[in-house]
Amino acid sequence: MEVIRVTGGARLRGDVTVVGAKNSALKLMAAALLAEGRTVLHNMPRITDIVIMAEVLRRIGCAVDVTDDRVEIDTPAELGGEADYDLVRRLRASINVLGPLLARRGYAKVAHPGGDAIGSRGLDMHIAGLQRMGAEITNEHGYVVAHAERLQGATIWLDFPSVGATENILMAAVLAEGTTVIDNAAREPEIVDICQMLTAMGARINGAGTSTLEIEGTDRLRPVTHRVIGDRIIAGTWAFGAAMTRGDVTVHGVNPEHLAVTLDKLTTAGADVTRYESGFRVRCERRPQAVDMVTLPYPGLATDLLPMAVGFAAVADGVSLITENVFDGRFMFVNEMSRLGADIRTDGHHAVVRGKEQLSGAPVTATDIRAGAGLVLAGLCAEGVTEVSHIHHIDRGYPDFVTQLADLGAKVERVRVPDDSFSL
Ligand code: EPU
């Protein structure tokens, strides 16, 4: 078993560059299904989720070549319609092939997806939206099975601005007959990125980045070359990391507007934040002050930064109230952070965190991608050694995390340790 071993005490200092956003990259790969021919994606993160998504597409009939930060997808005229359980269960984003397959092929059979253990993650809005467009959808033996002769444009009002549902309906609507309106659509920068690629492919979309997307369907799209936007969640991880270790980090490769709330909170906490065109610098000479934080759909503070926000609050001066509004199980990592001595009390979707000058190193377990990163950062603020296990979660979202941390001055390494599981 591999673990990340962190010795606390270092202040993160230096420059770091983020690559393309996982949560855009995976959906852009699904979007490649919409056009026959060769799609090329640049600035792709080298993470396991991309490898799994490549395999999902191969099984549907595409030829996929993954090299460094470039992914090339050759989509055939005739696609298979099925995405099987053993792959899909490992990756939430694989549900994003549902809309494109249905639009291109009139049939899709996609297993119920897996993904992080951060709460219930329904598909009702994906399904209701596609049904509104005329699809017949049933649940069969763990699979979502969808049929449609030709999808018809419709007006769809989402109960919640779901990222995945917005993307699936959007990718179905670009090849539907007539106009589709998605109201209460998600506004995340990753949705704007997908809209930009789809528009370059020949789709007609209005309102990208707003709550109302209007899509005029077309008969055919063409493949394109596209560069993925920078990963705001990794960038936000570095921002919190710099502030909580009282460091000085300049992050390149991301639009600071995509982290407006995070950077504003860090400023309120006493950090010195400078924004650049394609990056930002966070400096924090003294112990940060406690601040209250609330996660919300974009442009609110990203739920994916919640573990970093809690880790930050755990070492800030004072008491912070942290509220989670997107996933009902997002606080599952709190027990692990408490092992490091963090004083955290949760009640429903709130956590009260009483900051401590220093945490105390201990063995902890990553419960999901972001919790894993948050625990590593907390380990940097702990006296002694922290060992984070189950780091396959971190590898799903953070390319070269340990190398980048070490380059910023952290005492950190990946080490193989004997597996501590045993059977009675
Ligand atoms: N929801 C439903 N029904 C649906 C769809 C969503 O009830 O049909 C609920 C979910 O259970 C959740 C909320 O709506 O409570 C928001 O879910 P959303 O659909 O917005 O999230 P997602 O598309 O499943 C993506 C990212 C997550 C990120 C969220 C929110 C991908 C692959 N995943 O998930 O990223 O937290 O949006 O921004 O894009 C991560 O990268 O670590 C990660 C978990």
Boltz pocket constraint, residues with backbone or C-beta under 6 A from the ligand:
constraints:
  - pocket:
      binder: B
      contacts: [[A, 22], [A, 23], [A, 24], [A, 26], [A, 92], [A, 93], [A, 116], [A, 118], [A, 119], [A, 120], [A, 121], [A, 122], [A, 123], [A, 124], [A, 125], [A, 126], [A, 127], [A, 160], [A, 161], [A, 162], [A, 163], [A, 164], [A, 165], [A, 303], [A, 304], [A, 326], [A, 327], [A, 328], [A, 369], [A, 370], [A, 397]]
      max_distance: 6.0
